[in-house]
């Protein structure tokens, strides 16, 4: 092989090696950009959902319309709550308790969805209500808000 042909091949090998290296760098760089963009988008969606959840929790406004005993002696307590906020509320449970004796009755609410400007009425039965003079009534929403009042039995 002559000296001129070897020199031509060495020049061609350098060009091919450079092209392979450039292709590898381009592929790795592109995959890095795609990964970072995907990661950024998922974090942005997660942050937006978190902020929306906090804003909805702040916009929950629940008001007691009535809390009363249905009979004498008190065996049934009726709780009527109204949603005066801008977002729908899901009442998850109502707790009736006496702090002095430690009595507590947790009543899960299965259909507690309240749209804005609507109300729900829940009746809670327990014959032992009449043995307490003052009971605390707490309504808890699925977002974690707690609204509390008292009733004299």
C-alpha positions in Angstrom: 0.0 0.0 0.0 1.4 3.3 -0.9 1.8 6.2 1.5 -0.9 8.4 -0.2 -3.6 5.7 0.1 -3.0 5.2 3.9 -3.1 9.0 4.4 -6.5 9.1 2.7 -7.9 6.3 4.8 -6.7 7.9 8.0 -8.5 11.1 7.1 -11.7 9.2 6.4 -11.5 7.3 9.7 -11.1 10.6 11.6 -14.2 12.0 9.9 -16.3 8.9 10.6 -15.1 8.8 14.2 -16.1 12.5 14.6 -19.5 11.8 13.1 -20.1 8.9 15.5 -19.1 11.0 18.5 -21.3 13.9 17.4 -24.2 11.6 16.9 -23.7 10.1 20.4 -23.5 13.6 22.0 -26.6 14.7 20.1 -28.6 11.6 21.2 -27.5 11.9 24.8 -28.1 15.7 24.9 -31.6 15.3 23.4 -32.5 12.6 25.8 -31.4 14.8 28.7 -33.5 17.7 27.5 -36.6 15.4 27.0 -36.1 14.0 30.5 -35.8 17.4 32.2 -38.8 18.7 30.3 -40.9 15.7 31.4 -39.8 16.1 35.0 -40.5 19.8 35.0 -44.0 19.3 33.5 -44.9 16.6 36.1 -43.7 18.9 38.9 -45.8 21.7 37.5 -48.9 19.6 37.4 -48.3 18.4 40.9 -47.8 21.9 42.2 -51.0 23.2 40.4 -53.1 20.3 41.9 -51.7 21.1 45.4 -52.4 24.8 45.1 -56.0 24.1 43.8 -56.6 21.8 46.8 -55.5 24.5 49.3 -57.6 27.1 47.5 -60.7 24.8 47.6 -60.1 24.1 51.3 -60.0 27.9 52.0 -63.2 28.4 49.9 -65.2 25.9 52.0 -67.8 27.8 54.0 -70.2 25.8 56.1 -72.8 27.3 58.4 -75.0 25.5 61.0 -78.7 26.3 60.2 -80.1 24.2 63.0 -78.9 21.9 65.7 -81.7 20.7 67.9 -83.1 17.8 69.9 -86.0 16.1 68.2 -87.7 14.9 71.4 -87.7 15.2 75.2 -85.7 13.6 76.7 -83.2 14.1 73.9 -82.6 10.8 72.0 -82.1 12.3 68.5 -80.1 15.3 67.5 -80.8 16.8 64.1 -78.0 18.8 62.4 -78.8 21.0 59.4 -75.8 22.6 57.7 -75.7 24.9 54.7 -72.8 25.4 52.2 -72.5 29.2 51.7 -69.1 28.9 49.9 -68.2 28.9 46.2 -67.1 25.2 46.0 -69.0 21.9 46.7 -68.4 20.4 50.1 -68.4 16.7 51.1 -69.3 16.2 54.7 -67.5 13.1 55.8 -68.6 12.8 59.5 -70.4 14.4 62.4 -69.0 14.0 65.9 -71.1 14.6 69.0 -69.1 14.7 72.2 -68.9 15.8 75.8 -65.5 17.0 76.9 -66.1 16.5 80.6 -67.1 12.8 80.6 -65.2 11.8 77.4 -68.4 10.7 75.6 -68.0 10.7 71.9 -70.3 9.5 69.1 -68.9 9.6 65.5 -71.6 9.4 62.8 -70.2 8.8 59.3 -72.1 10.7 56.6 -72.4 8.6 53.5 -74.2 11.1 51.2 -72.8 14.4 52.4 -72.2 16.2 49.2 -73.5 19.8 49.4 -73.4 22.1 46.4 -73.1 25.9 47.0 -76.3 27.4 48.5 -77.7 24.0 49.5 -78.2 22.2 52.8 -78.3 18.7 54.2 -80.0 17.4 57.3 -78.6 14.6 59.3 -80.4 12.8 62.2 -78.2 11.1 64.8 -79.8 8.8 67.3 -78.3 7.8 70.7 -80.5 7.4 73.9 -77.6 8.6 76.1 -77.7 12.2 74.7 -80.2 13.1 77.4 -77.7 12.4 80.2 -75.5 15.3 79.1 -76.4 19.0 79.6 -74.1 20.4 76.9 -72.8 18.5 73.8 -70.2 19.6 71.3 -71.2 19.1 67.6 -68.4 19.0 65.0 -68.9 18.6 61.3 -65.8 17.5 59.3 -65.4 17.8 55.6 -63.4 15.5 53.3 -60.8 18.2 52.9 -60.2 18.3 56.6 -62.1 21.4 57.7 -63.9 21.2 61.0 -66.8 23.4 62.0 -67.9 23.2 65.7 -70.9 24.3 67.8 -72.6 23.3 71.0 -76.1 22.2 71.9 -77.9 22.2 75.2 -79.9 19.0 75.7 
